Amino acid sequence: MDEREPSPEGGHGATSSTGRTGPDGKTTEADAGAGDGAAAGELSQLRAERDRLLAERERLRHELNGPPSHPPRIPPEPPPLPPSHSPAAPDAPLREAGAPSPSRRRLLIGAGAAVLIAAVAVPTGIALLDGDTDDAKDTARAKPGTRDFDTPPPTPPPVAIPADPQLRPLATLKGHKGDIGTLRFSPDGKTLASSEAHDGVLRLWDMTTHRQRAKALLSSLVVFKGVAFSPDGRTVATGHESRAQFWDATTLRPRGKEIAKHDDPFLSFETIAFSPDGTIFATSGFIDQEIRFYDAATHRQKGTPLESKGADKLVFSPDGKTLASVDESGMDGVRLWDVANRTQRPQPPNDVFGGSNHMAFSPDSTALAVAGSSTDVRFVDPLTGKERGRPLDSHVGSVTGLAYATDGKSVLTADYRGLHLWDAATHKHRATLTVPGDTSIAQLAFSPDGRTLATLGFQDKTIHLWRLE
């Protein structure tokens, strides 16, 4: 059985609806009937224009620096709308009376998203494969899980980066057949998760043996766009346009109830982040205009959502008091949220940051480092939104990686020519580390052990592990 073939399982009928509740409390239809075709056409134009602007931004980034650009990750165009829709589900969530109507952007995107969601409204085809064998097993049925944050694993102690660091090759991890899109280390640094950019493939790697820890998790219907470990390291959460799913971090078997919103095309789970104490997680995505919080034990929505214009990335501060969100297109910029009060803090100016590729909080939660549209990294105060200190500049092309050292005294960045080490207090450049073999770096993950790095080249199918010493 090929890795991209659906796993056998019973199907269920798909339902979708564009019904919404207006300010008068009555349910209305968003561009129903013939209007759906016009909305889908306009949605296609909006997405095409967004993709063109993103591509143009990427081209301008590289124009003066020479390195080849890599294609932005663009969601596929929605298929044509069917002639009719099934009635709205009786338990579909309704907007409170008096709440503002959905914006035109949400209505247009939602018209197409409803079709995409209907396509995956059946239970997702999931299989576990042992390496590259054809021994597939159906694991789509999930059982309710238990609380995952009662016994957190020991956190690796803070480690300082040496004054004159060197990179030593550790291993090369092979197994992916498609381009890798995401790298995530577990909180204890003992496991690395990797997912493919365009196919539903998720793998876990043992950082001691440098071998695959569990059978690969494969999906014929979804791409695992958002990947996050729970703080106790026992659960891996994955997000897609219409659902969030949860897996055992040792076996990749289902762990807990998935969250699926087939009846609301405006909800997305493309990005997912756990709070440091593991009690809640936050989700959002491109088609969304909300950031929602869920109870990590029950997977039920918790509290009032935060209003935004789409969030491609979500990052909690280590103290759990601040949530940073960013819209990659640059339309909404970087936003800072008070987690306890669910209110927005002063926003950093969009003309400084625009869209952001990477964000990282300092270990003491007093600074947020942001790699924006330009070739530098800037720092903001999470409470005031004001810029702190001078930027980290002189990068060649885009900043492709960003991380704080675990002791908080150094900042590590990556670009096309290698790795750069900076003093976190003075923002002075300390060293440039050339990657052995002259390998370019398109993505960087820094282990909580403070010494291990995982990197990807552009459109790479292989993970490179390094030891910083």
Disulfide bonds with the S-S distance in Angstrom:
none
